[in-house]
Amino acid sequence: MRRSRLLGVLLMAPLLALPLVVASPAAAAPDVEVRVTLERIRLTGGDDGCGDPDWYAKVTIDGQTFNNEDTPSQDAEEGDPDITPNWEFSRTVDTAALATPGQVPLSIEIWEEDGGLCFGDDLFDASQSAGSAIAGSATVAPCSVGLDGQTLLCGASGIFAGTGGDRVEVTMRVEVDEPASAPGQRIRCMHTPAWPQAGETVTITATSLDGALQPLIADDLEIWFQPDTADVTTRTKAVDTSGVASATFTFTASPDPGADDFDFAYGCRMAKGGTPIFSGWRRATEGDPGTSSFPIVYTGPSASRLDIVFIADVDTYPFGPDAPFNAMFVQDIAQVVNTSYYGFDPFLTNQDKFNFWVVLNQGRADDANDGSCDHDLPPGWDEDFAFADAGAILHRKSQRDCALRGDRIFSGTLNTAYRGDAFQVVTHETGHQPFGLADEYCDQRPGSASTTCDGGYFEQDDAPNVYEEPEDCVDDLGAFPGRPESACQEFTEDNFWFFDTDYTVSDPVSNDLMVDNGLAQPSDIRRMDFIFGHCQAAGC
């Protein structure tokens, strides 16, 4: 029997406590990424008389407060006085704008959610000092943390305990790293094969890119490698070079079933003009870990990441009866990550907010050319893979793809002979799920090259890219400076004459992600930023 995903996540937990070990990593960076992770919250005293506590947190990083009340990960922990949620809160901080140079102010409050006859929520004491909040700051370089009278190394866990009547004990850590991107600078970091087997040669490739994702000669390009994810002393700077746009490091996959060791970790760093960026650490699986799902790129806890799960289409990638493995599927996964995700700038700049997984339960991609979208979901999809924000059924069939947003799943053809932009189709479908973007193509739009008007059209309550009423589009133009009222184009969906199916869109009619698989346009970017913002508050 295959083990549950939970065990796999628990085995991965130590990596996220280990920061990048370089001398003064953020010293020259104008921006830094600050992360606060709440590992454990335990009730140590008090009772509001309303049953078991429902914990949530308010975390303030340099003046910006994040609140994860009523998020999926918070709801999942309700009713337990002792939780280990791994809630991660993060934001990018401009070091030049800090009120005290080199010091990022921090505050952590632990709240108990009430309602009905219990009235308002309760703030529990988590501090030895005056007040209930764990307060202090993180020093950017060299990185250290001062909170509630304690001094900690960045990435090291600390325990904080309140003294009031209603009190909690909090185990947490703070990390300060270089950001995943900077203006005009990107770093692509990926290994192949995506799921290496014992004895295979694994290649990690670091690629320095500019803001248009073209090769950029780096002043410094590094690959960091950790073969034993449980032992930080195995972490090394495997490659350190300059004057190049790409570098590689190779090793031989050597999973150790006896030690339950089926993974390795790595990250890529580049610097240009004194500004460094870091891909973030990621963990990858080698060999067969004995689970029905496992990560090929794991960057952090699911509450703060978008979990994309790759599913093999049963018609394209046959699995053996005793070994659920298909070499073409593994090859295609690597290209999808590199092209559909790391080849799309809004995703590459947020690469530290994605986890990529493989599911060994197969599905079947349906052809949407008949007007329906009826994918065969993998067995156990709703129960065993509820953690997934989106499932991508990869295939090489010559058919039209579609997304079932209610089922969190879409299909993506990789058949470039069928359509040259096949890998961008996966990007487009990812726009539907998990980002919730509507289609924008329609042959009725002036200047349109589309031949149909039968996409998935809807209006989101927050950050929409398509509107049900023209006046809603006009009212929203203030979010897009310089966009004229004439940009709002109204159209009527095909084949639904018995419903009111008029929609309006203001994004361009071509070279648009949700039109022809082109660039992310302003409405698309706004919606993506909205979703990524939830991830920053442990609300993915």
C-alpha positions, 0 to 999 in steps of 0.5 A: 500500500502506498503511503499518504501524502502527509508522510511525504510532507513531514519528511520534507519539513526540515529543509524549510528551516535551513536558510541559504548559507552565504556571507551576508546574503542580502547585504547588497540587495535593494530588496529582500524576501522576509518569511515568518513561519509559525511551526506550532501554536499550543494553548498553555493557559486560559479558556474563553468558555467557548470550547476548543480554540480556533487559532489564527495569526496576524503577522506584521512585516515592516508595517504590512499586516497579514491575517489568515483567518478563514483561509483553508489552512486555518479552517483545517486546524480549528478545534485543536488547542495544539497545532503544527500548521507551518503557516508561512507569511512573507513579503518583499521588503525594500531595504532602502526604505526601512525606518531603521537601516538594516532592521525589518520590524516584525510583530506576531499576534495569535488570535482565537476565532469566536462567533455567535454567542461567544462575541468577538475574537480573543487575543492570546498572550504570546510574549514575555514582555508587555503586550501580547504580541511577539515583537522585534525585528530581523537584521538584514545582514548579517542575518539575525532575529531579535524577538521578545528578548531572544536573539536567533539565527535566521532560519533557526526555530525559537519558542515564545511563551506568554504569561497572561491568563489566556496564553499560548506557546509559539514555535516559529522561525524567521528567514531573510533571503534574496528575492527570486527576481529583480528588475531586469534579472531572472534566474531559472533553476531546474533539474532533469530528469524530473523524476530521476531513478537510481543510477541515472545522471541528474543535471541541474541547470541554472540560467541567468535571464533578463526581464524579457527572459533572454539570456543575460551574462551574469557577474556571478552564477551559482548552483547550491546542492544538498544531497542529504536533506536531513543534514545541512552539513552536506550543503555545498556551493557546487558551481560558482562561475562568472561571465556566463548565462548558464551553468550546470552541475551533474550527479548520480541519483542514489535513493536509499530505501533503507534510510527512507531517503528519496530526495535531494535539494538545490537552489540557483543564485545569480548576481548582476551589477551588485544585485543578487537573486536566489531561486529559493531552495527546492526539494526533489524526489529520486527513486520510488518513495512508495507514495501515490503522489510526491513532489518534483519541485517542493519549495514550501508548505502548501498553505503558502504555495500553489500546488500543481499536480501532473497527471499522466493521460492513460492514452498517451503514457501507458504505465507498466503493471508493476512499475507506474513509470513512463519515461516520456511522461517524465521527460514531458514534465521537465519541459512543462516546468521549464517552458509552461511555468519557468518560461512565463515571466509572472510564474518565473518571478514567483517560482518560490510560490509553486510546488510541482507534484507527480500523481501516479493515478492516471486520468484521461483528457477529454476532447472539448471540440464536442462542446463538453469538458468531461475529463476522467479524473484520477481515482481518489482525486477528491479524497487523496489529492485535495491538497492540489490547487490544480491538476494538469492532465498532460497528453499528446493527443490532437484535441482541444483542451479545457479546464474543469474549475470545480474539479480543480483540473485541466488538460494540456496537449504537448503535441507541437505538431498539432499546435506550435504553442502547445506548451503555452496552452498549459500556461493558458489553462493554468490561468483558468485553474488555479488563478480563476481567469476567464477566457477573453477570445471571441470572434466578435471582438474588433480585430479578433483572429479568433474563429469562435466565441465559446470560451469559459466566460465569467466575472470574478468578485475580486480582480476580474478580467471579464465583466458581465456588464459593460458599465462594470468594465468602465468602472474598473478602468481606474485600475489600468491607468491610460486605458480608454473607455473604448477598450471595453469590448462587449460580445455575446457567447455562442450557442446560449441565446436563451440566457443573458450571455453578454460579456465585456473585456478590456484587455487587448484582442491579441498577444494575451494569455487568455486570448491566444496564449500570449503575454500576461496583460494587465487584467491577467497580472492583477488577478495573478497578484491577487492569488499570490497575495493570498499565498503570502498570508498562508491562504493559498 
